[in-house]
Amino acid sequence: MRRNRHAKIVATVGPASSSPEMLHRLFLAGVDTFRLNFSHGAQDDHARVHAAIRALERETGRPIGILQDLQGPKIRLGPLAGGRREVAAGESLRFVLTPTDAVPDAIPLPHPEIFAAVAPGQDLLIDDGRVRVRVTGLTGDSIEAEVIIGGTLSDRKGVNLPGTLLAVSPLTPKDRADLAFGLELGVDWVALSFVQTPADVLKARALIGDRAGLMTKIEKPQALERIEDIIRLSDAVMVARGDLGVEIPHEDVPGRQKELIRSCRLAVKPVIVATQMLDSMVSAPTPTRAEASDVATAIYDGADAVMLSAESATGRFPVETVAMMARIIHRTETHKLYRSLITASDPGEEETPPHAVAAASAHLADAVGAAALVAYTLSGTTAARVARRRPEVPILALTPDRGIARRLCLLWGAHSVQAAEVETYEAMVEGAIAHAVEEGFARPGDRVVIAAGIPFAVAGTTNNIRIAQVPSA
C-alpha cells in the first residue's frame, strides 16, 4: 500500500477517532503515524487505542507508527473564587502560592518555581496570551502584577512565562508513570514537552534508552537558545507552534519554523510541523485558504511530517481533514516549483563518508531514472541520510527491526518494510529487487539503486551503492 506523496501525516487520536473503525478509515485516508496525547484520557483508554492500531497494522500488513506525547510540566492557575474573574488593563493583581483568607481576592498560582524565578518587569501570559500581566513586585510567596491586556481569568488556565528559565523538570511524576506505561505498551516515539535545555533531553534519554525514539517538542524560547545541541541529542523534533507562538512574537514563528526544519534536515533528524494546521476543520468540512497555504508552506520547506491535533481528536470531520491534508501535500509536491524550492533549501554536503555515500546514491537514483532507491537500514540511519537529499524517486527502506520500520513512518519519502536480515552481497541485491517488485515500485526492466552498509548488521555504516536491474519476465 503506497502513498502518493513524500511528506507524512501524523493524526491525534481522541473521542472522535478512537474506535477501530475510525482508525481504519483514517489510515486509509492517509495517516502514517497516530499520536496518543497523554494530556487527556486515561491510560486504559490509550491502551485500547494502541491495541486497535496494532490490530490494524496486522490487518493491512503495513507498519504504523505510534507517538506518545507526554503532558509535561504545564503551569496553570489554581481554582478561583466563583470559578472566573474579569480583569481590566491597568488593574493591580496579586498572585499567591497558597490562598489565605487574609487576601480573599488573590489569584492562586501553585507553582513555587515561578516565585523563585520571576523578576519585576517580566510578563505572565495567561490562557494562551489572552490575558497579559507584568510583574511589579514580589515577596517569597506573592507576586504583584499590573494587567497589560485584560480579559477573563478562570480555573486552571495555562500560564506562560516567556524569557524565564524555570527550574522545573520536563518529566513530572505523571509523565514518568505515563512513560513507563507507554514503553511497556511498545510505543514507537515519545514526545517530550516543554524542553528548555539539553539536560532535559538527556534526562529523558536515560529513562527511554533505545526502547523508543525520543522526540523533542520545541515550544520554549529557552530551547531555541540551545537548539543545535537539543537537535543533536534528539531522534526527532516537533515544531510545536501552539505554545511557541505564545512565548515568542507571532511574527517570528514562520522564520523559526524554517530555521528548525533546515537544522533538522542538516542533522538528519525527522521534523514535524504541528498545531492548528487545519484548525477550522474542527467544525467545518473545508479549511480556510490560509490553512491550506500553511500546510503547503511546511511541505515547501521540506518538513518530514505535518500533524493534526484537535482536527482529528475531537473534530466533526476527522476523515475529511486527513484526506484534505493528503491532497494538499500531494498537490504541493507535484507543483512545478516544488523541486526547485526543495533543492534551494538543501542544507549542503556533509563531510562524513556515510553522508556522502547516501547523497551520491540519491543523486544517482535521480540521474539514472531509477524506479526506487532501496535503503537497507538496521537503525534507520541509512534511510534518513538518503531522505536528507529529498530525492525525486521513492525510498524503499528495508529493515529487519519492526520497531525501526514503524519509526520510519515519520521519515520523508520512506516506504518502510520489515524484511529478513541479509548476510551476503548477492542476497542484498536479490532482496532489494524482490521487495521493489512486490511493493509495486518496480517492473521488469526497471533499475533500482541500492544503498547499504557493509559489513551487514552494523548500524550507521552507509558505504555501498549498487545499481541493479529487475530481470525481464
C-alpha positions as CSV (number, residue, x, y, z in Angstrom):
1,M,0.0,0.0,0.0
2,R,1.8,3.1,-1.3
3,R,1.2,6.8,-0.6
4,N,1.3,9.2,-3.5
5,R,3.4,11.7,-1.5
6,H,6.7,12.0,0.3
7,A,5.7,14.0,3.5
8,K,3.9,12.1,6.2
9,I,0.8,12.7,8.2
10,V,0.5,12.5,12.0
11,A,-3.0,12.5,13.5
12,T,-4.0,12.8,17.1
13,V,-6.4,10.2,18.4
14,G,-9.3,11.4,20.6
15,P,-13.0,10.8,21.2
16,A,-13.8,11.5,17.5
17,S,-11.3,8.9,16.2
18,S,-10.6,6.2,18.8
19,S,-12.8,3.4,17.5
20,P,-11.2,0.7,15.5
21,E,-13.5,1.5,12.6
22,M,-12.5,5.2,12.6
23,L,-8.8,4.4,13.0
24,H,-9.1,2.1,9.9
25,R,-10.8,4.9,7.9
26,L,-8.1,7.4,9.0
27,F,-5.3,5.1,8.0
28,L,-6.9,4.6,4.5
29,A,-7.3,8.4,4.2
30,G,-3.6,8.9,4.8
31,V,-2.4,8.7,8.4
32,D,1.1,7.4,8.7
33,T,1.6,7.8,12.5
34,F,-1.0,8.1,15.2
35,R,-0.4,10.4,18.2
36,L,-1.7,9.5,21.7
37,N,-2.0,12.7,23.7
38,F,-1.4,11.8,27.3
39,S,-2.5,15.3,28.4
40,H,-6.0,13.8,28.0
41,G,-7.6,10.4,28.6
42,A,-6.8,7.6,31.0
43,Q,-4.1,5.0,30.5
44,D,-6.7,2.3,29.8
45,D,-8.1,4.4,27.0
46,H,-4.7,4.8,25.4
47,A,-4.1,1.0,25.8
48,R,-7.3,0.2,23.9
49,V,-6.3,2.6,21.1
50,H,-2.8,1.1,21.0
51,A,-4.2,-2.4,20.7
52,A,-6.6,-1.3,17.9
53,I,-3.7,0.3,15.9
54,R,-1.6,-2.8,16.2
55,A,-4.6,-4.9,15.0
56,L,-5.0,-2.5,12.1
57,E,-1.3,-3.0,11.3
58,R,-1.7,-6.7,11.2
59,E,-4.8,-6.4,9.0
60,T,-3.2,-4.1,6.5
61,G,0.3,-5.6,6.5
62,R,1.9,-2.1,6.8
63,P,4.0,-0.6,9.6
64,I,2.1,2.1,11.5
65,G,3.9,4.5,13.9
66,I,2.5,5.3,17.4
67,L,3.7,8.5,19.1
68,Q,3.2,9.0,22.8
69,D,3.0,12.7,23.6
70,L,3.7,13.4,27.3
71,Q,1.9,16.3,29.0
72,G,4.9,17.9,30.6
73,P,5.0,20.5,33.4
74,K,2.0,22.6,32.4
75,I,1.9,25.7,34.6
76,R,-1.7,26.6,35.5
77,L,-3.7,28.9,37.8
78,G,-5.4,27.3,40.8
79,P,-9.1,27.5,41.4
80,L,-10.6,31.0,41.5
81,A,-13.4,32.2,43.8
82,G,-16.5,31.8,41.8
83,G,-14.6,30.0,39.0
84,R,-13.8,33.1,36.9
85,R,-12.8,36.7,37.2
86,E,-12.8,39.7,34.8
87,V,-9.7,41.8,34.9
88,A,-9.1,45.1,33.1
89,A,-6.0,46.8,31.8
90,G,-4.3,48.9,34.5
91,E,-5.7,46.8,37.3
92,S,-3.4,45.5,40.1
93,L,-3.4,41.8,40.9
94,R,-1.8,39.6,43.5
95,F,-0.8,36.0,42.7
96,V,-0.1,33.8,45.8
97,L,1.5,30.4,46.2
98,T,-1.1,29.4,48.8
99,P,-4.5,31.1,49.1
100,T,-5.4,32.5,52.5
101,D,-8.5,34.2,54.0
102,A,-6.4,37.3,54.7
103,V,-6.2,38.0,50.9
104,P,-9.5,36.8,49.5
105,D,-9.1,38.3,46.1
106,A,-5.6,36.9,45.5
107,I,-5.2,34.6,42.5
108,P,-3.7,31.1,43.3
109,L,-0.6,30.1,41.4
110,P,0.6,26.9,43.0
111,H,4.0,26.7,41.3
112,P,6.9,27.6,43.6
113,E,9.3,27.5,40.7
114,I,7.7,30.6,39.3
115,F,8.1,32.6,42.5
116,A,11.8,31.6,42.6
117,A,12.5,32.6,39.0
118,V,10.3,35.6,38.1
119,A,11.5,39.2,38.4
120,P,9.9,42.7,38.2
121,G,9.3,43.7,34.6
122,Q,8.7,40.2,33.3
123,D,5.3,39.2,31.8
124,L,3.0,36.4,32.6
125,L,0.7,35.2,29.7
126,I,-2.5,33.6,30.8
127,D,-4.8,31.5,28.7
128,D,-2.5,31.4,25.6
129,G,-1.8,35.1,25.9
130,R,-5.4,36.3,26.0
131,V,-4.5,38.0,29.3
132,R,-1.1,39.6,29.9
133,V,0.2,40.9,33.2
134,R,3.5,42.4,34.1
135,V,5.3,41.8,37.4
136,T,5.7,44.9,39.5
137,G,6.9,43.4,42.8
138,L,7.3,40.1,44.7
139,T,7.9,38.6,48.0
140,G,8.6,35.0,48.9
141,D,5.0,33.8,48.4
142,S,3.2,36.5,46.5
143,I,3.6,38.4,43.1
144,E,2.3,41.8,42.5
145,A,1.4,42.5,38.9
146,E,-0.3,45.0,36.6
147,V,-2.7,43.9,33.9
148,I,-1.5,44.9,30.5
149,I,-4.2,43.2,28.4
150,G,-7.4,42.5,30.2
151,G,-9.8,39.6,29.8
152,T,-11.3,36.7,31.7
153,L,-9.4,34.5,34.1
154,S,-10.8,31.1,35.0
155,D,-9.9,28.0,36.9
156,R,-6.8,26.0,35.7
157,K,-6.0,28.3,32.7
158,G,-2.4,27.9,31.5
159,V,0.3,30.4,32.3
160,N,3.4,31.0,30.1
161,L,6.5,32.9,31.2
162,P,8.4,34.0,28.0
163,G,12.1,34.6,28.6
164,T,12.1,33.0,32.1
165,L,14.1,29.8,32.7
166,L,12.2,27.7,35.2
167,A,13.9,25.2,37.5
168,V,11.4,22.5,36.6
169,S,11.9,19.1,35.1
170,P,10.2,18.3,31.8
171,L,9.1,15.0,33.3
172,T,6.6,15.3,36.1
173,P,5.6,12.3,38.3
174,K,2.6,11.8,36.0
175,D,4.9,11.9,32.9
176,R,7.2,9.3,34.4
177,A,4.2,7.0,35.1
178,D,2.8,7.5,31.6
179,L,6.3,7.0,30.1
180,A,6.7,3.6,31.8
181,F,3.2,2.7,30.7
182,G,3.9,3.7,27.1
183,L,7.2,1.9,26.9
184,E,5.6,-1.2,28.3
185,L,2.9,-1.0,25.6
186,G,5.5,-0.6,22.9
187,V,5.1,3.0,21.6
188,D,7.5,3.9,18.8
189,W,8.1,7.5,19.7
190,V,8.0,9.6,22.9
191,A,7.4,13.3,22.6
192,L,8.9,15.4,25.4
193,S,7.1,18.6,26.2
194,F,8.4,22.0,27.4
195,V,12.1,21.2,26.9
196,Q,14.3,24.1,28.0
197,T,17.9,22.8,27.9
198,P,19.9,19.9,26.5
199,A,20.0,18.4,30.0
200,D,16.2,17.9,29.8
201,V,16.7,15.7,26.8
202,L,19.4,13.7,28.5
203,K,17.2,13.0,31.5
204,A,14.5,11.6,29.2
205,R,17.1,9.6,27.2
206,A,18.3,8.0,30.5
207,L,14.7,6.7,31.0
208,I,13.8,5.8,27.4
209,G,17.1,4.3,26.2
210,D,16.6,2.7,22.8
211,R,13.1,1.4,23.5
212,A,11.6,4.2,21.5
213,G,12.6,7.2,19.5
214,L,12.9,10.5,21.5
215,M,11.1,13.4,20.0
216,T,11.8,16.9,21.4
217,K,9.0,19.4,21.2
218,I,10.2,23.0,20.6
219,E,7.8,25.3,22.4
220,K,10.0,27.3,24.7
221,P,12.3,30.2,23.7
222,Q,15.0,28.8,26.0
223,A,15.2,25.8,23.8
224,L,15.9,27.9,20.8
225,E,19.0,29.3,22.5
226,R,20.5,25.8,22.7
227,I,18.7,24.3,19.6
228,E,21.7,22.8,17.9
229,D,22.6,20.7,21.0
230,I,19.0,19.8,21.6
231,I,18.6,18.6,18.0
232,R,21.8,16.6,18.2
233,L,20.6,14.8,21.3
234,S,17.1,14.1,19.9
235,D,15.9,11.4,17.5
236,A,13.3,13.8,16.0
237,V,11.9,17.2,16.6
238,M,8.4,18.7,16.7
239,V,7.9,22.4,15.9
240,A,5.0,22.8,18.4
241,R,3.8,26.2,17.3
242,G,1.0,26.5,19.9
243,D,3.0,27.2,23.0
244,L,5.9,28.5,21.0
245,G,3.7,31.1,19.4
246,V,2.6,32.2,22.8
247,E,6.1,32.7,24.1
248,I,7.7,34.4,21.1
249,P,6.2,37.1,18.9
250,H,3.7,35.7,16.3
251,E,5.7,37.3,13.5
252,D,8.8,35.3,14.5
253,V,7.1,31.9,14.3
254,P,7.3,31.4,10.4
255,G,11.1,32.2,10.4
256,R,11.8,30.0,13.4
257,Q,9.8,27.2,11.7
258,K,12.0,27.4,8.6
259,E,15.2,27.5,10.7
260,L,14.2,24.4,12.6
261,I,13.3,22.4,9.5
262,R,16.6,23.3,7.9
263,S,18.6,22.5,11.1
264,C,16.8,19.1,11.5
265,R,17.4,18.3,7.8
266,L,21.1,19.1,8.2
267,A,21.3,16.9,11.4
268,V,19.4,14.1,9.6
269,K,16.6,14.1,12.2
270,P,12.9,13.9,11.2
271,V,10.9,17.1,11.9
272,I,7.2,17.5,12.4
273,V,5.3,20.8,12.0
274,A,2.3,20.9,14.3
275,T,-0.6,22.9,15.8
276,Q,-3.7,24.4,14.1
277,M,-2.7,23.4,10.6
278,L,-6.3,22.9,9.5
279,D,-8.0,24.2,12.7
280,S,-11.2,25.4,11.1
281,M,-11.9,21.8,10.0
282,V,-12.7,21.0,13.7
283,S,-16.1,22.3,12.9
284,A,-16.2,22.8,9.1
285,P,-15.8,20.4,6.2
286,T,-13.2,22.5,4.4
287,P,-10.2,24.6,5.6
288,T,-9.5,28.2,5.1
289,R,-7.2,29.2,2.2
290,A,-4.7,30.4,4.8
291,E,-4.6,27.0,6.4
292,A,-4.1,25.2,3.1
293,S,-1.2,27.6,2.4
294,D,0.2,26.9,5.9
295,V,0.3,23.2,5.2
296,A,1.8,23.8,1.8
297,T,4.5,26.1,3.3
298,A,5.7,23.3,5.6
299,I,5.9,21.0,2.7
300,Y,7.8,23.5,0.5
301,D,10.2,24.0,3.5
302,G,10.9,20.3,3.5
303,A,9.2,19.1,6.7
304,D,9.1,15.3,7.1
305,A,5.6,15.4,8.5
306,V,2.7,17.6,9.4
307,M,0.4,17.0,12.3
308,L,-3.3,17.2,13.1
309,S,-4.4,17.8,16.7
310,A,-8.0,18.7,17.6
311,E,-8.9,18.3,14.0
312,S,-8.7,14.5,14.2
313,A,-9.1,14.1,18.0
314,T,-12.3,16.0,18.7
315,G,-13.4,17.5,15.4
316,R,-16.5,16.7,13.4
317,F,-14.7,15.8,10.2
318,P,-11.6,13.7,11.1
319,V,-11.5,11.6,7.9
320,E,-12.2,14.6,5.7
321,T,-9.4,16.5,7.4
322,V,-6.8,13.8,6.9
323,A,-7.9,13.4,3.2
324,M,-7.6,17.2,2.7
325,M,-4.1,17.3,4.2
326,A,-3.1,14.4,2.0
327,R,-4.4,16.2,-1.1
328,I,-2.6,19.4,-0.1
329,I,0.7,17.6,0.3
330,H,0.3,15.7,-3.0
331,R,-0.6,18.9,-5.0
332,T,2.3,20.8,-3.4
333,E,4.8,18.1,-4.1
334,T,3.7,17.9,-7.7
335,H,3.7,21.6,-8.3
336,K,6.2,22.9,-10.8
337,L,8.0,25.0,-8.2
338,Y,8.3,22.3,-5.5
339,R,11.5,20.7,-6.7
340,S,13.4,23.9,-7.2
341,L,12.4,25.1,-3.7
342,I,13.4,21.9,-2.1
343,T,16.7,22.0,-4.0
344,A,17.3,25.6,-2.9
345,S,16.8,24.6,0.7
346,D,19.3,21.8,0.6
347,P,21.5,22.1,3.7
348,G,24.7,21.3,1.8
349,E,27.0,18.3,1.8
350,E,28.2,16.6,5.0
351,E,31.8,15.7,5.1
352,T,31.5,12.3,6.6
353,P,31.8,9.3,4.2
354,P,28.4,7.8,5.2
355,H,26.6,11.0,4.4
356,A,28.5,11.4,1.1
357,V,27.6,7.9,0.0
358,A,23.9,8.4,0.9
359,A,23.9,11.7,-1.0
360,A,25.6,10.0,-4.0
361,S,23.0,7.2,-4.0
362,A,20.2,9.8,-4.1
363,H,21.8,11.7,-6.9
364,L,22.5,8.5,-8.8
365,A,18.9,7.3,-8.5
366,D,17.6,10.5,-9.9
367,A,20.2,10.6,-12.7
368,V,19.5,7.1,-14.0
369,G,15.7,7.3,-13.6
370,A,15.6,4.5,-11.0
371,A,12.2,3.1,-10.1
372,A,13.2,3.2,-6.5
373,L,16.1,3.8,-4.1
374,V,16.3,0.8,-1.8
375,A,18.0,1.6,1.5
376,Y,19.0,-1.3,3.7
377,T,18.9,0.1,7.2
378,L,19.3,-1.5,10.6
379,S,18.8,1.6,12.8
380,G,17.1,3.8,10.3
381,T,20.2,6.0,9.7
382,T,20.9,4.9,6.1
383,A,17.3,5.7,5.1
384,A,17.4,9.1,6.9
385,R,20.7,10.0,5.2
386,V,19.1,9.2,1.8
387,A,15.9,11.1,2.7
388,R,18.0,14.2,3.7
389,R,18.7,14.7,0.0
390,R,15.0,14.6,-0.8
391,P,15.4,12.5,-4.0
392,E,12.7,12.5,-6.7
393,V,12.5,8.7,-6.7
394,P,10.7,6.9,-3.9
395,I,12.7,5.4,-1.0
396,L,12.1,1.8,-0.1
397,A,13.5,1.3,3.4
398,L,14.2,-2.3,4.3
399,T,14.9,-3.2,7.9
400,P,14.8,-6.4,10.0
401,D,13.6,-4.4,13.0
402,R,9.9,-4.0,13.3
403,G,10.3,-1.1,15.6
404,I,12.5,0.8,13.2
405,A,10.0,0.1,10.4
406,R,7.4,1.8,12.5
407,R,9.6,4.8,13.4
408,L,10.4,5.3,9.7
409,C,6.7,6.1,9.2
410,L,7.7,9.7,10.2
411,L,10.6,9.9,7.7
412,W,10.1,11.9,4.5
413,G,9.7,9.7,1.4
414,A,10.3,6.4,3.2
415,H,8.1,3.4,2.5
416,S,9.3,1.1,5.2
417,V,9.1,-2.7,5.1
418,Q,10.2,-5.2,7.7
419,A,12.5,-7.6,5.8
420,A,14.7,-10.5,6.7
421,E,18.3,-9.6,7.5
422,V,20.7,-10.2,4.6
423,E,24.1,-11.9,5.1
424,T,25.6,-11.7,1.6
425,Y,26.0,-9.2,-1.1
426,E,24.1,-11.3,-3.6
427,A,21.2,-11.7,-1.1
428,M,21.1,-7.9,-0.7
429,V,20.7,-7.3,-4.4
430,E,18.1,-10.1,-4.8
431,G,16.2,-8.9,-1.8
432,A,16.1,-5.3,-3.0
433,I,14.8,-6.3,-6.4
434,A,12.2,-8.7,-5.0
435,H,10.8,-6.2,-2.5
436,A,10.8,-3.3,-5.1
437,V,8.6,-5.5,-7.3
438,E,6.5,-6.9,-4.5
439,E,5.8,-3.4,-3.1
440,G,4.8,-2.1,-6.5
441,F,7.8,0.2,-7.1
442,A,9.5,-1.6,-10.0
443,R,8.6,-3.8,-13.0
444,P,10.7,-6.0,-15.2
445,G,13.4,-4.0,-16.9
446,D,13.4,-1.2,-14.3
447,R,16.6,-0.1,-12.5
448,V,16.8,0.2,-8.7
449,V,19.6,1.9,-6.8
450,I,20.6,0.1,-3.6
451,A,22.3,1.9,-0.6
452,A,23.6,-0.2,2.3
453,G,26.3,-0.6,4.9
454,I,28.9,-3.4,4.7
455,P,29.5,-5.4,6.8
456,F,25.8,-6.1,7.3
457,A,24.1,-5.8,10.7
458,V,26.3,-2.9,11.7
459,A,24.3,0.2,12.3
460,G,25.3,3.5,10.7
461,T,27.8,2.3,8.1
462,T,26.4,3.6,4.9
463,N,29.3,2.8,2.5
464,N,28.0,0.9,-0.6
465,I,26.0,1.8,-3.7
466,R,24.7,-0.7,-6.3
467,I,22.6,-0.3,-9.5
468,A,20.6,-3.4,-10.2
469,Q,18.1,-4.1,-13.0
470,V,14.9,-6.1,-12.5
471,P,15.1,-9.2,-14.7
472,S,12.8,-9.2,-17.7
473,A,9.9,-11.6,-17.4
